[in-house]
């Protein structure tokens, strides 16, 4: 009897790593490795047209928890003061002098270019996706993600993560038909201080936008405690006041 129990124990110990490799836990670690739970950041978004012309936007953003993010445009002058808010699957755009915020969707884009609102107003991946399968890859893993609801911008995402820090370096985003919509590349890992070490650049291209390219450059990413009132419609005109 003791020998049989010992055999079962040894088998469980040998198979333990397989149980430890839980896809959704890994996805949550990816989220936290990319950002603190509550933080602020600056981003420059650069859209390159097929003719080589460029348009740049600078945004200040704050995020709290898994699914709340608010941003305000600092430049260009034509966009200054516009702000966005996302709480869960709900998104709004505020335009000064227009009045109340306007509802927008994940597949629209407040900046044009290849990045849509879901990319620009990124909440935790684990808030939008369930990991169905983990596949080994060179120096890391490939996470096969399925949208939790049909309102998510991409039905499926194939995320490649690498290293002990489990940082993403490539995301392939697919429609429900299986068509590749776009690919995101995470580049230039940087130490932002405060234990935040993450890619400072995200590039994207798409077979739907031949010759076009969009890039987001991150700066001054740091933890910041934020009250819940920041992520309300009434606060959208005040977001810039959070900057110090």
GUSESE-691855 format. One record per residue: x, y, z of N, C-alpha, C in turn; chain; residue in three letters; residue number from 1. Coordinates in steps of 0.05 Angstrom, whole numbers, always signed. Each point is the difference from the previous one (the first is absolute). Layout:
REM residues N
PT   n.px   n.py   n.pz  ca.px  ca.py  ca.pz   c.px   c.py   c.pz kette rest  nr
PT      X      Y      Z      X      Y      Z      X      Y      Z     A  ALA NUM
...
***
This chain:
REM residues 244
PT   n.px   n.py   n.pz  ca.px  ca.py  ca.pz   c.px   c.py   c.pz kette rest  nr
PT    +17    -24     +0    -17    +24     +0    +18    +25     +0     A  UNK   1
PT    +21     +0    +17    +17    +23     +2    +15     +4    -27     A  UNK   2
PT     +8    -22    -12    +14     +1    -26    -18    +13    -21     A  UNK   3
PT    -26     -8     +0    -19    +11    -19     -4    +30     +4     A  UNK   4
PT     -2     +8    +25     -3    +29     +6    +24    +16     -8     A  UNK   5
PT    +24    -12     +4    +25    +13     -8     +1     +4    -30     A  UNK   6
PT     -9    -21    -14     +0     +2    -30    -18    +22    -10     A  UNK   7
PT    -24     +2    +13    -19    +21     -8    +12    +28     +6     A  UNK   8
PT    +13     +2    +23    +12    +26     +8    +22     +8    -20     A  UNK   9
PT    +17    -19     -7    +21     +6    -20    -12     +9    -26     A  UNK  10
PT    -21    -14     -9    -13     +7    -26    -11    +28     +1     A  UNK  11
PT    -12     +7    +23    -12    +27     +3    +22    +21     -1     A  UNK  12
PT    +23     -6    +13    +22    +20     +1    +11     +4    -28     A  UNK  13
PT     +3    -22    -15    +11     +1    -27    -19    +17    -18     A  UNK  14
PT    -26     -3     +3    -19    +13    -17     -8    +28     +9     A  UNK  15
PT    +11     +8    +24     -8    +26    +11     +5    +24    -18     A  UNK  16
PT    +23     +1    -14     +5    +23    -18    -21     +4    -21     A  UNK  17
PT    -12    -22     -9    -21     +3    -20    -24    +14    +11     A  UNK  18
PT     -6     -6    +26    -23    +13    +13     +7    +29     +6     A  UNK  19
PT    +26     +5     +6     +8    +27     +7     -2    +19    -25     A  UNK  20
PT     +2    -12    -24     +0    +16    -24    -29     +7     -8     A  UNK  21
PT    -13    +17    +16    -27     +8     -5     -1    +25    -18     A  UNK  22
PT    -13     -2    -23     +0    +21    -20    -11    +26    +10     A  UNK  23
PT    -22     -1    +15    -12    +25    +10    +17    +13    +22     A  UNK  24
PT    +14    -16    +16    +18    +11    +19    +24    +14    -14     A  UNK  25
PT     +9    -13    -21    +22    +12    -15     -8    +26    -13     A  UNK  26
PT    -25     +1    -10    -10    +24    -12     -2    +23    +20     A  UNK  27
PT     -9     -6    +24     -1    +20    +21    +28    +10     +7     A  UNK  28
PT    +20    -18     +0    +27     +9     +5    +10    +18    -22     A  UNK  29
PT     -7     -6    -25     +8    +17    -22    -12    +28     +4     A  UNK  30
PT    -25     +2     +8    -13    +26     +6    +16    +16    +20     A  UNK  31
PT     +7    -14    +23    +14    +15    +21    +29     +6     -7     A  UNK  32
PT    +12    -17    -17    +27     +6     -8     +1    +24    -19     A  UNK  33
PT    -22     +4    -15     -1    +23    -18     -5    +26    +15     A  UNK  34
PT    -18     -1    +21     -8    +24    +14     -6     -6    +29     A  UNK  35
PT     +4    +19    +18    -10     -3    +27    -31     +0     -1     A  UNK  36
PT    -12     -7    +22    -30     -1     +0    -12    +28     -2     A  UNK  37
PT    +14    +20    +10    -10    +27     -2    +24    +18     -7     A  UNK  38
PT     -1    +14    -23    +23    +14    -10     -7    +23    -19     A  UNK  39
PT    +20    +16     -6     -2    +21    -20    +22     -4    -21     A  UNK  40
PT     -4    +12    -24    +20     -2    -21     -5    +21    -21     A  UNK  41
PT    +21     +5    -16     -2    +17    -24     +4    -18    -24     A  UNK  42
PT    -14     +6    -22     +4    -16    -24     +0    +19    -24     A  UNK  43
PT    +17     -7    -19     +0    +13    -26    -10    -20    -20     A  UNK  44
PT    -20     +6    -15    -11    -17    -21     +7    +11    -27     A  UNK  45
PT    +13    -15    -17     +9     +9    -26    -13    -17    -22     A  UNK  46
PT    -16    +13    -17    -13    -14    -23    +15     +8    -25     A  UNK  47
PT     +9    -20    -15    +14     +4    -25    -18     -9    -23     A  UNK  48
PT     -6    +18    -18    -18     -6    -23    +16    -14    -22     A  UNK  49
PT    -14    -11    -19    +12    -15    -22    +18    +18    -17     A  UNK  50
PT     -5    +27     +1    +17    +18    -16    +24    +11    +16     A  UNK  51
PT     +3    -11    +25    +23     +8    +16     -6    +23    +20     A  UNK  52
PT    -22    +13     -3     -7    +22    +18     -7    -11    +27     A  UNK  53
PT     +5    +17    +21     -4     -9    +27    -17    +20    +16     A  UNK  54
PT    -15    -11    +19    -15    +16    +19     +6    -10    +28     A  UNK  55
PT     +6    +18    +18     +8     -8    +27    -20    +11    +21     A  UNK  56
PT     -5    -16    +21    -17     +8    +22    +15     -6    +26     A  UNK  57
PT     -3    +18    +19    +12     -5    +27    -23     -1    +20     A  UNK  58
PT     +0    -21    +17    -22     -4    +19    +11     -4    +28     A  UNK  59
PT    -14     +9    +19     +5     -6    +28    -22    -19     +9     A  UNK  60
PT     +7    -23    +12    -20    -20     +7     +3    -10    +29     A  UNK  61
PT    -22     -7    +12     +0    -12    +27    -17    -25     -1     A  UNK  62
PT     +8    -21    +15    -15    -25     +0     -2    -10    +28     A  UNK  63
PT    -22    -13     +6     -4    -12    +27    -14    -27     -3     A  UNK  64
PT    +10    -20    +15    -13    -26     -1     +3    -13    -27     A  UNK  65
PT    -17    -19     -5     +2    -16    -25    -13    +13    -24     A  UNK  66
PT    -20    +18     +5    -16     +9    -23     -8    +29     +0     A  UNK  67
PT    +16    +18    +12     -6    +28     +0    +24    +16    -10     A  UNK  68
PT     -4    +16    -21    +22    +16    -11    -12    +26    -10     A  UNK  69
PT    +14    +22     +5     -8    +27    -10    +24    +14    -11     A  UNK  70
PT     -4    +16    -21    +22    +13    -14     -9    +28     -9     A  UNK  71
PT    +20    +18     -3     -5    +26    -12    +22     +6    -20     A  UNK  72
PT     -8    +12    -23    +18     +8    -20    +14    +26     +7     A  UNK  73
PT    +27     +0     -2    +16    +24     +5     +8    +14    -26     A  UNK  74
PT     +2    -15    -21     +6    +11    -27     -9    -21    -21     A  UNK  75
PT     -4    +10    -25     +4    +27    -11    -21    +19    +11     A  UNK  76
PT     +3    +25     -7    -18    +21    +11    -29     -5     -7     A  UNK  77
PT     -4    -12    -24    -28     -6     -8    -14    -20    +17     A  UNK  78
PT    +16    -17    +15    -11    -21    +17     +2     +7    +30     A  UNK  79
PT    +15    +20     +7     +5     +6    +28    -25     +3    +16     A  UNK  80
PT     -1    -13    +23    -23     +1    +17    -21    -21     -4     A  UNK  81
PT     +2    -14    -23    -18    -23     -4     +8    -22    +19     A  UNK  82
PT    -20    -14    +10     +7    -22    +19    -17    -25     -6     A  UNK  83
PT    +11    -22     +9    -15    -26     -4     -2    -13    +27     A  UNK  84
PT    -20    -17     +3     -5    -15    +24     -9    -28     -7     A  UNK  85
PT    +11    -20    +13     -9    -27     -4     -4    -13    +27     A  UNK  86
PT    -24    -11     +5     -7    -15    +24    -12    -26    -10     A  UNK  87
PT    +15    -22     +3    -10    -25    -10     -1     +1    -30     A  UNK  88
PT    -23     -6    -11     -4     +0    -29    -12    +26    -10     A  UNK  89
PT     -5    +19    +18    -12    +26     -7    +22    +21     -5     A  UNK  90
PT     -3    +15    -22    +20    +20     -8    -13    +26     -7     A  UNK  91
PT    +13    +22     +7    -10    +27     -7    +22    +18     -9     A  UNK  92
PT     -8    +19    -17    +18    +22     -9    -12    +26     +9     A  UNK  93
PT    +17    +17    +13     -9    +27     +8    +14    +21    -17     A  UNK  94
PT    -16    +18    -12    +11    +21    -17     -7    +27    +13     A  UNK  95
PT    +20    +16     +7     -6    +26    +13    -20    +16    -17     A  UNK  96
PT    -17    +14    +13    -20    +18    -12    -23    -15    -14     A  UNK  97
PT     +1    -27     +0    -22    -15    -12    -22     -6    +20     A  UNK  98
PT     +8     -4    +25    -19     -7    +21     +5    -27    +11     A  UNK  99
PT    -20    -17     -1     +3    -26    +14    +17    -19    -17     A  UNK 100
PT    +13    -20    +14    +17    -19    -14    -16    -17    -20     A  UNK 101
PT    +13     -9    -21    -12    -16    -22     +9    -29     +3     A  UNK 102
PT    -20    -18     -3     +7    -28     +1    +16     -8    -25     A  UNK 103
PT    +21    -16     +3    +15    -11    -22     +4    -30     +3     A  UNK 104
PT    +10    -13    -21     +2    -29     +1    +29     -8     -2     A  UNK 105
PT     +6    -26     +7    +27    -10     +0    +13     -1    -27     A  UNK 106
PT    -16     -3    -22    +11     -3    -27     +4    +27    -13     A  UNK 107
PT    -11    +22    +11     +5    +26    -10    +28     +9     +8     A  UNK 108
PT     +9    +23     -9    +26    +10     +8     -1    +31     +4     A  UNK 109
PT     +7     +9    +23     +0    +29     +6    +24    +14    -13     A  UNK 110
PT    +19    -15    -11    +23    +12    -13     +3     -8    -29     A  UNK 111
PT    -17    -17    -10     +4    -10    -27    +23    -20     +0     A  UNK 112
PT    +10     -9    -23    +22    -19     -1     -9    -28     +7     A  UNK 113
PT    +19    -17     +6     -6    -29     +4     -9     -6    +28     A  UNK 114
PT    +10    +15    +20     -9     -4    +28    -29     +8     +3     A  UNK 115
PT    -17    -19    +10    -28     +7     +5     -2     +8    +30     A  UNK 116
PT    -24     +7     +8     -4     +9    +27     +7    -21    +21     A  UNK 117
PT     -4    -25     -7     +7    -22    +18    +30     +0     +5     A  UNK 118
PT    +16     +5    -20    +29     +1     +2     +9    +25    +16     A  UNK 119
PT    -12    +23     -6     +7    +25    +13    -10     +1    +29     A  UNK 120
PT    -23    -11     +5    -12     +0    +27     +2    -28    +11     A  UNK 121
PT    +25    -10     +1     +5    -28     +7     -5     -5    +30     A  UNK 122
PT    -18    -18     +6     -4    -10    +27    +17    -26     +3     A  UNK 123
PT     -1    -13    +23    +15    -25     +3    -10    -20    -21     A  UNK 124
PT    +19    -15    -11     -7    -21    -19    -18    -21    +14     A  UNK 125
PT     +6     -5    +26    -16    -21    +14    -28     +9     +5     A  UNK 126
PT     -6    +26     -2    -27    +10     +3    -17     -6    -25     A  UNK 127
PT    +14     -2    -24    -14     -4    -25     +2    -28    -11     A  UNK 128
PT    +21    -15     +8     +5    -26    -12     +3    -22    +20     A  UNK 129
PT     -7    -24     -9     +4    -24    +15    +21    -16    -15     A  UNK 130
PT    +20    -11    +15    +21    -16    -13     -9    -29     -3     A  UNK 131
PT     -3     -9    -25    -10    -27     -5    +23    -20     -1     A  UNK 132
PT    +24     +9     -8    +22    -19     -3    +27    +14     +2     A  UNK 133
PT    +19    -14    +12    +28    +10     +2    +17    -19    -16     A  UNK 134
PT    +16    +12    -17    +17    -16    -18    +30     +8     +5     A  UNK 135
PT    +18    -18     +3    +28     +7     +3    +12    +13    -25     A  UNK 136
PT    +18    +19     +3    +13    +13    -22    +28     +6     +8     A  UNK 137
PT    +17     +9    -19    +28     +6     +6     +1    +22    +22     A  UNK 138
PT    +13     -7    +23     +4    +18    +22    -27    +12    +11     A  UNK 139
PT    -21    -16     -2    -25    +10    +11    -24    -17     -7     A  UNK 140
PT    -23    +13     -3    -25    -15     -5    -17    +16    -20     A  UNK 141
PT    -19    -14    -12    -21    +13    -16    -26     -4    +14     A  UNK 142
PT    -14    +22     +7    -26     -2    +13    -22     +4    -22     A  UNK 143
PT    -18    -19     -1    -22     +1    -19    -24    +11    +15     A  UNK 144
PT     -8    +25     -7    -21    +14    +15    -26     +1    -15     A  UNK 145
PT    -22     -2    +14    -27     +2    -11    -15    +22    +14     A  UNK 146
PT    -13    +17    -15    -15    +23    +12    -22    -11    +18     A  UNK 147
PT     -3    +14    +23    -20     -8    +19    -28     +7     -9     A  UNK 148
PT     -3    +21    -16    -26     +9    -11     +3     +7    -29     A  UNK 149
PT    -23     +3    -14     +2     +6    -29     +3    +30     -5     A  UNK 150
PT     +4    +16    +21     +4    +29     -3    +30     +7     -1     A  UNK 151
PT    +17    -20     +6    +29     +4     +0     +9     +4    -29     A  UNK 152
PT    +20    +17     -4     +9     +7    -27    +10    -24    -17     A  UNK 153
PT    +14    -18    +14    +11    -23    -14    -12    -26    +12     A  UNK 154
PT    -10    -17    -17    -11    -25    +10    +21    -19    +12     A  UNK 155
PT    +23     -1    -13    +22    -16    +10    +26    +14     -2     A  UNK 156
PT    +18     -5    +18    +26    +12     +0    +21    -22     +6     A  UNK 157
PT    +21     +0    -15    +23    -17     +5    +22    +17    +11     A  UNK 158
PT     +7     -3    +26    +19    +16    +14    +25    -16     +5     A  UNK 159
PT    +23    +10    -10    +25    -13     +7    +14    +15    +22     A  UNK 160
PT     +6    -14    +22    +14    +12    +23    +27    -14     +4     A  UNK 161
PT    +19    +14    +12    +26    -12     +2    +13     +8    +27     A  UNK 162
PT    +21    -15     +7    +16     +6    +24    -14     -4    +26     A  UNK 163
PT    +15     +3    +22    -11     -4    +27    -21    +21     +6     A  UNK 164
PT     +2    +24    -12    -19    +22     +6    -26     -3    -15     A  UNK 165
PT     -2    -20    -18    -24     -4    -15    -10    +26    -14     A  UNK 166
PT    +17    +12    -16     -7    +23    -15     -8     -8    -28     A  UNK 167
PT    -21    +13    -11     -7     -7    -28    +19    +12    -20     A  UNK 168
PT     +4    -13    -22    +16    +13    -22    -15     -1    -26     A  UNK 169
PT    -22    -15     -2    -16     -1    -25    -28     -9     +6     A  UNK 170
PT    -20    +15    -11    -28     -7     +2    -12     -1    -28     A  UNK 171
PT    -12    -22     -7    -15     -3    -25    -30     +1     +7     A  UNK 172
PT    -14    +18    -12    -28     +5     +6    -18     -9    -23     A  UNK 173
PT    -20    -17     +7    -17    -12    -20    -30     +6     +3     A  UNK 174
PT    -14     +2    -22    -29     +2     +0    -12    -27     +5     A  UNK 175
PT    -26     -1     +5    -14    -25     +5     +1    -19    -24     A  UNK 176
PT     +4    +12    -24     +3    -16    -25    +27    -14     -2     A  UNK 177
PT    +19     +8    +18    +27    -11     -1    +19    +18    -16     A  UNK 178
PT    -10    +22    -11    +17    +18    -16    +18    +16    +19     A  UNK 179
PT    +25     +2     -8    +19    +17    +16     -6    +29     -5     A  UNK 180
PT     -6    +15    +22     -7    +28     -2    +25    +17     +2     A  UNK 181
PT    +17     -6    +19    +25    +16     +4    +19    -16    +17     A  UNK 182
PT    +25     +9     -1    +21    -11    +17    +13    +23    +16     A  UNK 183
PT     +3     -4    +26    +13    +19    +17    +27    -11     +9     A  UNK 184
PT    +21    +18     -1    +27     -8     +7     +9    +17    +24     A  UNK 185
PT     +7    -12    +22     +9    +13    +24    +31     +1     -1     A  UNK 186
PT    +11    +25     +2    +29     +3     -4    +12    +19    +21     A  UNK 187
PT    +27     -1     +1    +16    +19    +16     -7     -1    +29     A  UNK 188
PT     +5    -23    +13     -5     -3    +29    +16    +21    +15     A  UNK 189
PT    -13    +14    +18    +12    +23    +15     -6     -2    +29     A  UNK 190
PT    +18     +8    +17     -4     +2    +29    -11    +28     +6     A  UNK 191
PT    -25     +2     +7    -13    +26     +6     +3     +8    +29     A  UNK 192
PT    +13    -18    +16     +3     +6    +29    -24    -11    +15     A  UNK 193
PT     +4     -3    +26    -21    -10    +17     -8    -29     -5     A  UNK 194
PT    +19    -15    -12     -5    -28     -6    -15     -5    -26     A  UNK 195
PT     -5    +22    -15    -14     -3    -26    +20     -3    -23     A  UNK 196
PT     +1    -24    -11    +18     -6    -22    -18    -12    -22     A  UNK 197
PT     -3    +14    -22    -19     -8    -20     +8    +11    -27     A  UNK 198
PT    -12    -10    -22     +5    +12    -26     -9    +29     -1     A  UNK 199
PT    +17    +17    -11     -6    +29     -2    -13     +7    -27     A  UNK 200
PT     -1    -19    -18    -11     +5    -27    -18    -23     -8     A  UNK 201
PT    -23     +7    -12    -18    -20    -13     -4     +9    -29     A  UNK 202
PT     +7    -17    -18     -5     +6    -29    -22    -19    -10     A  UNK 203
PT    -14     +9    -20    -21    -17    -11     -1     +3    -31     A  UNK 204
PT     -6    -22    -13     -7     +2    -29    -23    -19     -4     A  UNK 205
PT    -12     +3    -24    -25    -15     -5     -2     -6    -30     A  UNK 206
PT     -8    -25     -7     -5     -6    -28    -23    +15    -12     A  UNK 207
PT    -16    +13    +18    -23    +16     -9     +8    +28     -7     A  UNK 208
PT    +24     +8     +9    +10    +28     -5    +28     -2    -12     A  UNK 209
PT     +1     -8    -25    +26     -3    -14    +15    +27     -1     A  UNK 210
PT    +25     -1     +9    +17    +24     -1     -3    +18    +24     A  UNK 211
PT    -18     -6    +18     -5    +17    +24    +15    -12    +24     A  UNK 212
PT     +7    +17    +19    +13    -10    +24     -8    +19    +23     A  UNK 213
PT     -3    -11    +24     -5    +16    +24    +18     -9    +22     A  UNK 214
PT     +9    +19    +16    +18     -5    +22     -9    +15    +25     A  UNK 215
PT     +2    -13    +23     -4    +14    +26    +26     -2    +15     A  UNK 216
PT     +9    +24    +10    +24     +2    +16     -8     +8    +29     A  UNK 217
PT     +9    -16    +20     -7     +5    +27    +21    +15    +15     A  UNK 218
PT     -8    +18    +18    +19    +16    +16    -11     +5    +28     A  UNK 219
PT    +18     +2    +20     -8     +8    +27    -22    -18    +11     A  UNK 220
PT     +3    -26     -3    -20    -19    +11     +7     -4    +29     A  UNK 221
PT    -19     +7    +18     +6     -3    +29    -26     -4    +15     A  UNK 222
PT     +3    -14    +23    -23     -6    +17    -12    +26    +11     A  UNK 223
PT    -26     +1     +2    -14    +23    +10    -27     -8    +11     A  UNK 224
PT     -5     +8    +25    -26     -6    +12    -20    +19    -11     A  UNK 225
PT    -23    -10     -7    -21    +16    -13    -27     -6    +12     A  UNK 226
PT    -16    +21     +6    -27     -4    +11    -19     -9    -22     A  UNK 227
PT    -21    -14     +7    -19    -11    -19    -13    +22    -16     A  UNK 228
PT     -3    +24    +11    -15    +22    -13    +14     +8    -26     A  UNK 229
PT    +27     -6     -3    +14     +7    -24    -12    -14    -24     A  UNK 230
PT    -12    -24     +4    -10    -16    -22    -30     +2     -2     A  UNK 231
PT     -9    +25     +0    -29     +6     -4     -3    +21    -22     A  UNK 232
PT    -24     +1    -11     -5    +19    -22     +4    +29     +9     A  UNK 233
PT     -7     +6    +25     +2    +27    +10    +29    +10     +3     A  UNK 234
PT    +19    -20     +0    +28     +8     +4    +15     +2    -26     A  UNK 235
PT    -12     -6    -23    +14     -1    -25    +13    +27     -8     A  UNK 236
PT    -12    +22     +8    +11    +26     -6    +22     +9    +19     A  UNK 237
PT     +6    -17    +20    +20     +8    +20    +25    -18     +1     A  UNK 238
PT     +2    -19    -19    +21    -20     +1    +28    +13     -1     A  UNK 239
PT     +3    +21    -16    +26    +12     -2    +10    +11    +26     A  UNK 240
PT    -19     +7    +18     +8    +11    +26    +14    -21    +18     A  UNK 241
PT     +0    -25     -8    +14    -21    +16    +30     +1     -4     A  UNK 242
PT     +9    +14    -22    +28     +1     -6    +15    +17    +21     A  UNK 243
PT    +24     -8     +6    +16    +16    +19    +27     +6    -12     A  UNK 244
***
